[in-house]
């Protein structure tokens, strides 16, 4: 009836209702029924070597330079006064770098993104990456033929992301490096503080506090667990004897002993908070040495999901969609951290087995199959945090292992994990997802983005009295109107540090009170509180 209200193509859904699609050369409007022309010339010039002319539902290539004629492939131009070579075997087809044979002749390509094909369709010229955003380098950018490098001045050290610089810090010889207990030089410059067995590092990265072993599984003790500074012991009730350090056997008189040290957590090391950002988590097995790369995106862009806007198709190559295998419906978000691992929220995977979930990379618009060529991967292992609490949402974090390696490219890249010791309070951050655009509303087919400020921990506690734990963080607009929402769970909260264009994931979308309400920010799992846990799983 009336084509289902669709302007172009109408199809019936299995669960009832209709879905509207647009013909090739058009894209769907936000009303999901009408269509508008898709300007193919807006991306990579439509593939044309010289001029791209958009038209309603289509486009054509033309040669704007004098003396050039359009090739039979309809895209490249050649000089009319010269005979065009039709085979890559003859003088490399006239190409300065790579030649590809086509049915209509040859096409020339450049070896990598460090070169650009010129108007003659044959010659490749070096691109000066440093001219645009300093190449993403936080300090010195040096252009080279077909590439570029980042370096640091003034004795600063280049971090593993290959772009961010960190100044040299103090040494352990000067007041123990400011550390309460253990101090050691950091391979990234400055010092790292740690604690003796039986203690754990505070959030300041320097002082230590007693680790209460008795609060976890009663310290492995059969009867009583008695905690003391830096230690603990098992104790039996009268009439029982301690056996094996932790078991109690009837008979004897309450002998006490210390259980094996294997129950005790290992000493932890965390770098200090300095005037320059500390190092990111180093790449582990399967993780690229460069991560979080998208130099065109800037955290200072005015982006005002709920209250957000659609992203560009290649804006967030780190984003992963989680789908239910049985329905193929997207229900949560995630982020790509290595070629075989994704990071998400524990509550997104708690009800499922690994075979119930698929991870989709490269997705942008669920209403079309022609964007970005997304790929689906099976999940073969779910690693939710061992202390995830379904009532309080403490430790709401999980790592999923994929069944095969992801191929990185323009639309698929890994994200950098949060910097250790950073608080991020009062910094701007980006949250992305396909969740509902209003509380209880319809989900978005297109990936959305919104910019939100990170709150201080005290502000977070004030907003949700008694519900915020140390490993949680808050972000949102105080007046409301901009937030993550239902379906965004498990997705990343991202930011950039200083002048670096590298994107770091600082949070995982966890919970909130409805969406975008005034003085009720979104609550996120703080990623840098779990770096050792994540590193251990990525190395497996």
Secondary structure, DSSP 4 states (H G I P E B T S, - for coil): -GGGG-SSEEEE-TTSSEEEE--TTEEE-TTSS-EEE--GGGTGGGG-SSEEEEETTEEEEE--STTEEE-TTSS-EEETTSPPP--TTTGGGG-SSEEEEETTEEEEE-SSTTEEE-TTSS-EEE--GGGTGGGG-SSEEEEETTEEEEE--TT-EE-TTSS-EE-----TTTGGGG-SSEEEE-TTSSEEEE--TTEEE-TTSS-EEE--GGGTGGGG-SSEEEEETTEEEEEPPTTEEEETTTEEEESSS---BPPPGGGSPPP-EEEPP-SS--PPPPP-TT--SS-SB-TT--TTS----BS-EEPPTTS-TTEEEEEETTT--EEEEEEE-SSSEEEE-HHHHTT--GGGEEEEES--BTT-SSSTT-EEEEEEEEEE-TT--TTT-TT--EEEEESSPPPP-SS--PPEEPPTT---TT-EEEEEES-BSSTT-PBPSB-EEEEEEBPPHHHHHHHTTTT--TTEEEE--TTSS-B--TT-TT-EEEEE-TT--BEEEEEEEEE-SSSSBTTB-EEEEEGGGSHHHHHHHHT-
